[in-house]
Amino acid sequence: MYYSYKYRLEPSDAQREELDRHRDICRQLYNHTRYRLNEYREDHGELPSMTTLRSELPALKKWWDDLSDVYSKVLQTVVERLFDNLSSLSALKQNGYGVGQLKWKPPREFRSFTYNQSGFKLDEKGGQTVLSLSKLADIPIRLHREIPDVHKSDSSCAAHQKSEISEDDAALKQVTLKKEPTGEWFAAFGVEVDREPPEKPDRLKNVVGIDVGILKYAHDTDGHAVESVDLSDERERLEREQRKLSRKEHGSNNYEKQRRRVAECHADLKNKRRDFLHKLSNYYAQEYDLVAVEDLDAKGLVELDGNSRNRAGAAWGTFLQMLEYKCEREGTHFVAVNPRGTTKECAACGVSTKKPLWVREHACPSCGFTADRDWNAAWNILSRGIKQVGAGRSESTSSESPCDSDGLRKSLCDFRTPVESALPTGTTSVPAKRVVEAGSPICSRARSARSHGP
């Protein structure tokens, strides 16, 4: 398995300048390799291989003096990066997207470079942990959590050699140095762990279905309604700082200072949202044997008219991606089901009932089952997820956690409340306007009319 660990670097002013210089050399090499790729295609009628362009690096160093200041493995990863981008464009084209050619990279769009397999190590100097980078510097690093397979020269750092997965054989494969728009530098370590993920259970004891939303971010079948994280203050601060930026003269020192303030607001908003998503997805992955969610087209939902800002801020796609890889890591079944009709369908009897978005209560006119709209959808998601997995009936003794679709609906029968219906039981689809709540004045008049006859 492959893990990524991200840490904050604390370089001095001189080290920042050197990091920026190495980053810019890598950017220029990327643009030069892109030019050579297009030139080779024009001369030979086909694209060159990655090995062909990497073999040109020694010759480039003879007339490009700055290349000799950068570690050779870093230069090779720049060429690999170009071909990775080509592969991504090719995949998009095969999926029907219109793509163009790779673009020239300006300084603001090339923010990282990578040491692959060698040229870096963690060391202890002057009582602090540093990241030693070949041909660059020894940069102080803030290790806020442990990394597997960290070998240091000082025994006082033995605590950092332990890890949450220390029982496995782990190896540091690479480190990527990235400059954020705020001006801060981070190091992301790629760690390969020699172990297989836990086996997923055949018999499911704890299962859950999750319906995501905006006001209530997640509503699950266990009755948990998780509210969305409140980021209104952060958004107001961002808007305020953006208005200040619009009044600055572009290119001035004041403009650059304000641009960094705006970037810090964006980073604060992003970090708080991702922290919430990480904690929520980690909870579901660790607590359950099966997690069923909707297979949402998050990008398509954002592009719809109306309320797109809140849909984008909800980051449903990011949450589902986090949940999927964490379920794989924990040995939990992750099932994404077709979301069509999960809100309309009754979880107890399967009758489809149309209801507008402002109706937050599900009331089935066929069987009498009433529940919160999102809770009903979560049960439908879980029922479909169990059908996809086909893992059999749960061993749990709880009546609220059966593990097949029939058991789900039988358990929901206990929650039914009387509901007056104008249509007979077994109707496949009922419009919302035909549903009459028991005890309402309309319902009383209808019963009185039926008792007295025409």
C-alpha positions as CSV (number, residue, x, y, z in Angstrom):
1,M,0.0,0.0,0.0
2,Y,1.1,3.6,-0.7
3,Y,0.7,6.4,1.8
4,S,1.4,10.1,1.6
5,Y,2.6,12.2,4.6
6,K,2.6,16.0,4.4
7,Y,4.7,18.2,6.6
8,R,5.5,21.9,6.9
9,L,9.0,23.1,6.1
10,E,10.6,26.0,7.9
11,P,13.3,27.4,5.6
12,S,15.4,30.5,6.1
13,D,15.2,33.4,3.7
14,A,18.3,32.2,1.9
15,Q,16.9,28.7,1.7
16,R,13.6,30.1,0.3
17,E,15.5,31.8,-2.5
18,E,17.3,28.6,-3.3
19,L,14.1,26.6,-3.3
20,D,12.5,29.1,-5.7
21,R,15.6,29.0,-8.0
22,H,15.4,25.2,-8.2
23,R,11.7,25.3,-8.8
24,D,12.2,27.8,-11.6
25,I,14.9,25.8,-13.2
26,C,12.6,22.8,-13.2
27,R,9.8,24.9,-14.8
28,Q,12.2,26.0,-17.6
29,L,13.2,22.4,-18.2
30,Y,9.5,21.4,-18.4
31,N,8.9,24.1,-21.0
32,H,12.0,23.2,-22.9
33,T,11.0,19.5,-22.9
34,R,7.5,20.4,-24.1
35,Y,9.2,22.4,-27.0
36,R,11.4,19.4,-27.9
37,L,8.4,17.1,-27.8
38,N,6.5,19.2,-30.4
39,E,9.7,19.6,-32.5
40,Y,10.3,15.9,-32.5
41,R,6.7,15.2,-33.6
42,E,7.0,17.7,-36.5
43,D,10.3,16.1,-37.7
44,H,9.3,12.4,-37.2
45,G,5.6,12.4,-37.3
46,E,5.2,10.7,-33.9
47,L,5.8,11.5,-30.3
48,P,9.2,10.6,-28.8
49,S,9.4,8.2,-25.9
50,M,10.2,9.4,-22.3
51,T,13.6,7.6,-22.5
52,T,14.5,9.6,-25.6
53,L,14.0,12.9,-24.0
54,R,15.6,11.9,-20.7
55,S,18.7,10.8,-22.6
56,E,19.1,14.4,-23.8
57,L,19.6,15.7,-20.2
58,P,23.5,15.1,-20.1
59,A,23.9,17.1,-23.4
60,L,21.8,19.9,-22.1
61,K,24.0,20.4,-19.0
62,K,27.0,21.2,-21.3
63,W,25.4,24.5,-22.4
64,W,22.7,25.0,-19.7
65,D,24.8,25.6,-16.6
66,D,21.9,25.9,-14.2
67,L,20.9,22.3,-14.8
68,S,24.1,21.1,-13.1
69,D,22.9,22.8,-9.8
70,V,19.8,20.6,-9.6
71,Y,20.0,16.9,-8.6
72,S,19.8,14.6,-11.6
73,K,16.8,12.6,-10.3
74,V,14.8,15.8,-10.0
75,L,15.5,16.6,-13.6
76,Q,14.3,13.2,-14.7
77,T,11.1,13.5,-12.7
78,V,10.4,16.8,-14.6
79,V,10.4,14.8,-17.9
80,E,8.3,12.1,-16.4
81,R,5.8,14.8,-15.2
82,L,5.4,16.0,-18.8
83,F,4.5,12.5,-20.0
84,D,2.2,11.9,-17.1
85,N,0.3,15.0,-18.2
86,L,0.1,13.6,-21.7
87,S,-1.3,10.4,-20.4
88,S,-4.0,12.4,-18.5
89,L,-5.0,14.3,-21.6
90,S,-5.1,11.0,-23.6
91,A,-7.4,9.5,-21.0
92,L,-9.8,12.5,-21.1
93,K,-9.9,12.3,-24.9
94,Q,-10.8,8.6,-24.8
95,N,-13.7,9.5,-22.5
96,G,-15.1,11.9,-25.0
97,Y,-13.7,15.2,-23.7
98,G,-12.3,17.8,-26.0
99,V,-8.7,18.4,-25.2
100,G,-5.9,20.5,-26.7
101,Q,-2.2,20.5,-26.2
102,L,0.0,21.0,-23.2
103,K,0.5,24.6,-22.4
104,W,3.6,26.6,-21.5
105,K,4.0,26.8,-17.7
106,P,4.2,30.3,-16.1
107,P,5.9,30.6,-12.7
108,R,2.5,30.7,-10.8
109,E,1.4,27.3,-12.3
110,F,4.6,25.3,-11.6
111,R,4.9,25.1,-7.8
112,S,6.6,21.7,-7.1
113,F,9.5,19.4,-7.8
114,T,10.2,15.9,-6.7
115,Y,13.2,13.9,-5.3
116,N,12.6,10.3,-6.4
117,Q,14.3,7.3,-4.7
118,S,17.4,9.1,-3.7
119,G,19.0,12.5,-2.9
120,F,17.0,13.1,0.3
121,K,17.0,12.0,3.9
122,L,15.8,13.0,7.3
123,D,18.5,13.9,9.8
124,E,19.1,15.5,13.2
125,K,21.2,18.6,13.3
126,G,21.5,21.2,16.0
127,G,18.7,19.6,18.1
128,Q,16.1,19.8,15.3
129,T,15.0,17.5,12.5
130,V,16.0,18.6,9.0
131,L,15.3,17.4,5.5
132,S,18.7,17.0,3.8
133,L,18.3,17.6,0.0
134,S,21.1,16.9,-2.4
135,K,22.5,20.0,-4.1
136,L,20.1,22.2,-2.2
137,A,20.1,22.6,1.6
138,D,19.3,21.1,5.0
139,I,15.9,22.5,5.7
140,P,14.2,22.3,9.1
141,I,11.0,20.3,9.0
142,R,8.1,20.2,11.5
143,L,7.2,16.5,12.1
144,H,3.8,16.8,13.7
145,R,3.2,13.1,13.2
146,E,5.4,10.0,12.8
147,I,6.7,8.6,9.5
148,P,7.5,4.9,9.0
149,D,11.0,3.8,8.2
150,V,12.6,7.1,9.3
151,H,16.4,6.5,10.0
152,K,18.2,9.3,11.7
153,S,21.7,9.7,12.8
154,D,20.9,10.7,16.3
155,S,19.3,8.2,18.7
156,S,17.4,11.1,20.4
157,C,15.0,11.0,17.4
158,A,14.2,7.3,17.9
159,A,10.6,8.3,18.8
160,H,10.1,9.4,15.2
161,Q,11.1,6.0,13.9
162,K,7.9,4.5,15.3
163,S,4.7,4.6,13.3
164,E,1.1,3.7,13.3
165,I,2.1,1.0,10.8
166,S,5.5,0.3,12.3
167,E,4.9,-3.5,12.3
168,D,5.1,-3.5,8.5
169,D,8.2,-3.0,6.3
170,A,7.9,0.5,5.0
171,A,10.2,2.5,2.7
172,L,10.4,6.2,1.8
173,K,10.1,6.3,-2.0
174,Q,10.1,10.0,-2.8
175,V,9.5,13.5,-1.4
176,T,7.8,16.3,-3.2
177,L,8.5,19.9,-2.3
178,K,5.6,22.3,-3.0
179,K,5.2,26.1,-2.6
180,E,1.7,27.1,-1.7
181,P,0.1,30.4,-2.9
182,T,0.6,31.7,0.6
183,G,4.4,31.4,0.2
184,E,4.7,28.5,2.6
185,W,6.7,25.3,1.6
186,F,5.6,21.8,2.3
187,A,7.2,18.4,1.9
188,A,5.0,15.4,1.0
189,F,6.7,12.0,1.6
190,G,5.6,9.0,-0.5
191,V,5.8,5.8,1.7
192,E,5.3,2.3,0.4
193,V,4.2,-0.2,3.0
194,D,4.8,-3.9,2.3
195,R,1.4,-5.3,3.4
196,E,-2.0,-6.1,1.9
197,P,-5.1,-4.4,3.0
198,P,-7.3,-6.2,5.6
199,E,-9.7,-8.7,4.1
200,K,-13.3,-7.5,3.8
201,P,-15.7,-9.5,6.0
202,D,-18.1,-12.0,4.5
203,R,-20.6,-11.6,7.3
204,L,-21.7,-8.0,7.9
205,K,-22.5,-7.0,11.4
206,N,-22.5,-3.2,11.2
207,V,-23.8,-1.6,8.0
208,V,-24.8,2.0,7.2
209,G,-26.3,4.0,4.4
210,I,-25.4,7.7,4.0
211,D,-27.4,10.4,2.3
212,V,-25.4,13.6,1.8
213,G,-26.9,17.1,1.7
214,I,-26.1,20.7,2.4
215,L,-27.7,21.8,5.6
216,K,-27.3,18.3,7.0
217,Y,-24.1,17.1,5.4
218,A,-24.6,13.4,6.2
219,H,-27.8,11.6,7.3
220,D,-27.2,7.9,8.0
221,T,-29.4,4.9,8.8
222,D,-28.3,4.9,12.4
223,G,-30.1,8.2,12.9
224,H,-27.0,10.4,12.9
225,A,-27.6,13.8,11.2
226,V,-24.2,15.5,10.8
227,E,-24.5,19.2,10.2
228,S,-22.2,20.9,7.6
229,V,-19.2,22.7,9.1
230,D,-20.0,26.4,9.5
231,L,-17.5,28.4,7.4
232,S,-19.6,31.6,7.1
233,D,-17.1,33.7,9.0
234,E,-14.2,32.4,6.9
235,R,-16.2,33.2,3.7
236,E,-17.0,36.7,4.9
237,R,-13.3,37.3,5.7
238,L,-12.3,36.0,2.2
239,E,-14.8,38.3,0.5
240,R,-13.6,41.3,2.5
241,E,-10.0,40.6,1.7
242,Q,-10.8,40.2,-2.0
243,R,-12.5,43.6,-2.1
244,K,-9.4,45.1,-0.6
245,L,-7.3,43.4,-3.3
246,S,-9.4,44.8,-6.1
247,R,-8.5,48.3,-4.9
248,K,-4.7,47.8,-5.0
249,E,-2.5,48.6,-7.9
250,H,-1.6,45.4,-9.8
251,G,2.1,44.7,-9.4
252,S,2.8,46.9,-6.4
253,N,4.1,45.8,-3.1
254,N,0.8,46.4,-1.4
255,Y,-0.9,44.3,-4.1
256,E,1.5,41.4,-3.4
257,K,0.9,41.6,0.4
258,Q,-2.9,41.7,-0.1
259,R,-2.7,38.8,-2.6
260,R,-1.0,36.7,0.1
261,R,-3.7,37.6,2.6
262,V,-6.3,36.4,0.1
263,A,-4.3,33.2,-0.4
264,E,-4.2,32.6,3.4
265,C,-8.0,33.0,3.5
266,H,-8.4,30.4,0.8
267,A,-6.0,28.1,2.5
268,D,-7.8,28.5,5.9
269,L,-11.2,27.7,4.2
270,K,-9.8,24.7,2.4
271,N,-8.0,23.3,5.5
272,K,-11.0,23.5,7.8
273,R,-13.2,21.8,5.2
274,R,-10.8,19.0,4.5
275,D,-10.3,18.5,8.3
276,F,-14.0,18.0,8.7
277,L,-14.2,15.6,5.7
278,H,-11.2,13.6,6.9
279,K,-12.6,13.1,10.4
280,L,-16.1,12.2,9.1
281,S,-14.9,9.7,6.4
282,N,-12.5,8.1,8.9
283,Y,-15.3,7.5,11.4
284,Y,-17.5,5.7,8.9
285,A,-14.6,3.6,7.5
286,Q,-13.5,2.4,11.0
287,E,-16.9,1.9,12.6
288,Y,-18.8,-0.2,9.9
289,D,-18.3,-3.3,7.9
290,L,-20.2,-1.9,4.9
291,V,-20.7,1.8,3.9
292,A,-23.3,2.5,1.1
293,V,-23.4,5.9,-0.5
294,E,-24.8,7.5,-3.7
295,D,-22.8,7.5,-6.8
296,L,-23.0,11.2,-7.3
297,D,-21.8,13.2,-10.3
298,A,-20.5,16.0,-8.1
299,K,-19.1,18.0,-11.0
300,G,-22.4,17.9,-12.8
301,L,-24.4,19.0,-9.7
302,V,-22.1,22.0,-9.3
303,E,-22.8,23.0,-12.9
304,L,-26.6,23.1,-12.4
305,D,-28.3,26.5,-12.0
306,G,-29.0,27.7,-8.5
307,N,-27.3,27.2,-5.2
308,S,-24.1,26.1,-7.0
309,R,-21.9,27.8,-4.4
310,N,-23.2,25.7,-1.6
311,R,-23.0,22.5,-3.7
312,A,-19.3,23.3,-4.5
313,G,-18.6,24.1,-0.9
314,A,-20.1,20.8,0.3
315,A,-17.3,19.0,-1.7
316,W,-19.3,15.8,-2.0
317,G,-16.8,14.4,-4.6
318,T,-13.9,14.9,-2.2
319,F,-15.8,13.3,0.7
320,L,-16.6,10.2,-1.4
321,Q,-13.0,9.8,-2.6
322,M,-11.7,10.0,1.0
323,L,-14.3,7.5,2.1
324,E,-13.5,5.1,-0.7
325,Y,-9.8,4.9,-0.1
326,K,-10.2,4.8,3.7
327,C,-12.7,1.9,3.5
328,E,-10.1,0.1,1.3
329,R,-7.4,0.8,3.9
330,E,-9.6,-0.5,6.8
331,G,-11.1,-3.5,5.0
332,T,-14.6,-2.1,4.8
333,H,-17.0,-2.7,2.0
334,F,-17.6,0.6,0.0
335,V,-20.6,0.6,-2.3
336,A,-21.7,3.4,-4.5
337,V,-25.3,2.9,-5.7
338,N,-27.4,4.6,-8.3
339,P,-28.9,7.7,-6.7
340,R,-32.0,7.8,-8.9
341,G,-35.2,7.7,-6.9
342,T,-33.7,7.2,-3.5
343,T,-35.6,10.2,-2.1
344,K,-38.9,9.4,-3.7
345,E,-39.0,5.7,-3.0
346,C,-40.5,4.5,0.3
347,A,-37.9,2.5,2.3
348,A,-40.6,0.3,3.9
349,C,-42.7,-0.7,0.9
350,G,-41.0,0.6,-2.2
351,V,-43.8,2.9,-3.4
352,S,-42.5,6.0,-5.2
353,T,-43.9,9.3,-4.0
354,K,-43.1,12.6,-5.7
355,K,-42.4,15.5,-3.3
356,P,-40.8,18.9,-3.8
357,L,-37.5,19.9,-2.2
358,W,-39.2,21.9,0.6
359,V,-41.1,18.9,1.9
360,R,-38.7,17.5,4.4
361,E,-40.9,14.7,5.7
362,H,-41.5,11.4,3.9
363,A,-45.1,10.1,4.4
364,C,-46.0,7.0,2.3
365,P,-49.7,7.0,1.3
366,S,-49.5,3.3,0.6
367,C,-48.1,1.7,3.7
368,G,-48.3,4.6,6.2
369,F,-44.5,4.8,6.9
370,T,-43.4,8.3,7.9
371,A,-39.8,9.4,8.4
372,D,-37.4,12.2,7.8
373,R,-36.8,12.6,4.1
374,D,-33.1,12.1,4.3
375,W,-33.3,9.2,6.7
376,N,-35.7,7.5,4.3
377,A,-33.2,8.1,1.4
378,A,-30.4,6.7,3.5
379,W,-32.3,3.4,4.1
380,N,-32.9,3.1,0.3
381,I,-29.2,3.6,-0.3
382,L,-28.3,0.9,2.2
383,S,-30.8,-1.5,0.7
384,R,-29.4,-1.0,-2.7
385,G,-25.8,-1.3,-1.4
386,I,-26.6,-4.7,0.3
387,K,-28.1,-6.0,-2.9
388,Q,-24.9,-5.1,-4.8
389,V,-22.6,-6.7,-2.2
390,G,-24.8,-9.8,-1.8
391,A,-23.1,-10.7,1.5
392,G,-26.1,-12.4,3.1
393,R,-28.0,-11.7,6.4
394,S,-26.2,-10.0,9.2
395,E,-25.3,-11.7,12.4
396,S,-26.3,-8.7,14.4
397,T,-29.2,-9.1,16.8
398,S,-30.3,-5.5,16.4
399,S,-33.7,-5.1,14.7
400,E,-32.5,-1.8,13.2
401,S,-29.5,-3.3,11.4
402,P,-30.6,-6.2,9.2
403,C,-28.4,-7.1,6.4
404,D,-30.7,-7.8,3.5
405,S,-33.3,-5.6,1.7
406,D,-36.3,-7.6,2.9
407,G,-35.0,-7.4,6.5
408,L,-34.6,-3.7,6.1
409,R,-38.2,-3.1,5.1
410,K,-39.5,-5.5,7.8
411,S,-37.7,-3.5,10.5
412,L,-39.1,-0.3,9.1
413,C,-42.6,-1.5,9.5
414,D,-42.3,-0.9,13.3
415,F,-41.9,2.8,12.6
416,R,-45.1,3.3,10.6
417,T,-47.6,5.8,11.7
418,P,-51.3,6.1,10.4
419,V,-51.5,8.0,7.2
420,E,-54.7,8.6,5.2
421,S,-54.3,7.7,1.5
422,A,-56.6,8.3,-1.4
423,L,-55.1,5.4,-3.4
424,P,-55.1,1.7,-2.5
425,T,-52.2,-0.2,-1.2
426,G,-49.8,-1.5,-3.9
427,T,-49.9,1.6,-6.0
428,T,-46.5,2.1,-7.7
429,S,-46.4,5.9,-7.8
430,V,-48.3,8.5,-5.8
431,P,-48.0,12.3,-6.3
432,A,-47.3,14.4,-3.2
433,K,-50.6,16.3,-3.5
434,R,-52.6,13.0,-2.9
435,V,-51.0,12.5,0.5
436,V,-53.1,13.5,3.5
437,E,-51.7,13.4,7.0
438,A,-53.7,11.7,9.7
439,G,-55.4,14.1,12.1
440,S,-55.5,17.0,9.8
441,P,-58.7,19.0,9.2
442,I,-58.8,17.7,5.6
443,C,-58.5,14.1,6.8
444,S,-61.3,14.6,9.4
445,R,-63.7,16.1,6.7
446,A,-62.9,13.2,4.4
447,R,-63.7,10.6,7.0
448,S,-66.9,12.4,7.9
449,A,-68.0,12.5,4.3
450,R,-67.3,8.8,3.8
451,S,-69.3,7.9,7.0
452,H,-72.4,9.9,5.9
453,G,-72.3,8.7,2.3
454,P,-73.0,10.8,-0.8
